[in-house]
């Protein structure tokens, strides 16, 4: 299975959803169609 590459811009936008717009990590991940653990890793 090949891993999907996400642009830095996509990652930053995802992080901003959580840090600036008050989404939970799970909500933001669901909206973006990504794994919540991966999103938490990006935030860290």
ABEGO torsion letter per residue (X at the ends): XBBBBBBAAAAAAAAAAAAAAGBBAAAAAAAAGBBAAAAAAAAX
